[in-house]
Amino acid sequence: MAVAFLSAQRSKDPSSQVGACIVNQENKIVGIGYNGMPNGCDDDLLPWSRTADDRLNTKYPYVCHAELNAIMNKNSADVKGCTMYVALFPCNECAKLIIQAGIKEVVYLSDKYHTTPEMTASRRLLSMAGIQFRQFKPKKTKIVIDFNSINNPGMPDSSAI
């Protein structure tokens, strides 16, 4: 899950950075993705807004979700039988991709849109396809990455004090 959250930091979405990480049966990473605009589409020219009078002026018709990007960015022949770790419970469109890719389990952290029709449809689809889904229960609430530690192992970063 930490890798999914770290990859989410690459997203330019100002309101929600979402990341996904796919691991195989040996827990080796086989795909990583984050939400962003399609390849070749300048994300500075497309809208990132959540609301607008015209839906075409929002991010929704354009953005590729982290789950899609993780599947497309896979570094193996396929992701059949793999587990996907994702920050947010997947929407119905991503559920379809997850099913078609052969992923066997989805582990999510947040289900903040649980009551929306898209999430209801997603749960229905995943259940029908026999894909397990469960909420991640973190042992830690925070992981700190200290880039300076490589230069001074065991020494606290003085810039963080």
N, C-alpha and C positions, 0 to 999 in steps of 0.2 A: 504494500500500500504506500510505503514511503517513496518508492520509485515512481508510482503513479502521481503522487503529489509533487515530487520534484520535477517531473516532466511537465506538469500543469503550469509551472512557472514560466514556461516558454510561450504560453498563450498571450496574445495581445488583447484579449477580451477584457475590457475594464470592469465588467460586473461579475464574471464568473470564470475563473480558470479551472478547467477540468482536465484531469489526466487519466490515462489508462495504461496498465501494464499486463501483458499476457505472459504466463509461465507454463512450461510443459510439465509433464508428470514428475520430472526430476527437479522442479522448481527453478529451472533455468529460464532466463528471460528470452522470449522469442518475438516479442513485439512491444513497442511503446508508442503512445500517441497522446496528443493534446488537442483541444478544440482550437480551430483556426480556419482561415479561408482556404479554398482549394489551391493546389499548386498552380502557379502562373497567374493567379488573381491577386492583384496588389491590395493587401489588407488596409492600406491607407486610403484607398479609393472606394472601398465598400463600407457600409454603415455598421457600427457596433452597437447601435441603440437597441434597447429592449422594447420600447414603445414609440409609435409614430402614427400620424393620421393615416398614412399609407403603409401597409405591411412591407412593401418593397423598400422602404426606408428604415427597416429594422434588420438585425443580423440574421434572423431566422431562415429566410429563403436561401442564404448563402453559406453559412458556417458549416464546416464539417466537424462532427462530434469526435471526441477523443477515442471512443470505441471504434469508429470507422477508421480513423487514422492508425490506431494500433493494429488493426487487422490488415490494413493495406501496407503498413511498414514492417510486416512480419519478416524475420530473417531465416525462416525455415520453409519447407515445401508447403506445409499447411499448419493449421492450428487446431486440428481435430483432437478432442480429448483434453484440451488445455483449460486453464483457469484464467479468468480475466479479473484483475483488481481494478476498480474504478472508483473515483471520488464520489460521484453521484449515481444513484440508481438509474439504469439506462432507460431511455424513452422507447416508445413502441418501434420507431424506425431502427434504432440501434439493436433492439431485441431481435428484429428480423435478420439483421446482419450477423449477430451472434449465433443465431440458430443455423443460418446457412453456412457459416464458417465451421460449425461443428464443435464450438466451445461447449464444455460440459458443465462449467460452474461459473457463476458471477459472484464476486465478493465486492460489496459496495460499502462506503462509509456513511453517506448521507442519503436519506430518502425524503428530503424536504418537500418534494412535489408529489408525495404519495397519493393524494386524493384527486389528482388531475386525471382526466380520461386517458391521456397518453400513458401514464404509469399503470393505470388499471389494465389497459390493453397489453402493456408490456408484461405484466405479471401473468396475465392470461396466456399469452403466447409462450413465454418461457416455461410455464407449468405444463402446457399441452405438449411441448417438445421434450419434456423430461429434463430440463436444465435446472440444476439446483441454484438457488440464490440465497445468500445470507449476508447479514450485516456484519461488518468488521468491528471487532471490539478491541481497540488499541490498548496495549499495555502501557504506552507512554502517550502523552498528549502533545509532546513537542520533541523535535529532533533539531539540534543545532549543528550547522555545518561551519566549521572553523577553517577557512582556507589558509590561515597562517600556521596551522598546526603542522603542516608538512615541513616547514622551515625550523620549527622549534617543538619537536615532539615532547609531549608531557608538560609543556609550559602553557599557561593560560594566555589567550590573546589579549595583549595590553590595550588594543583599541576597543575591546568589548567591555572593558572595566570602566 
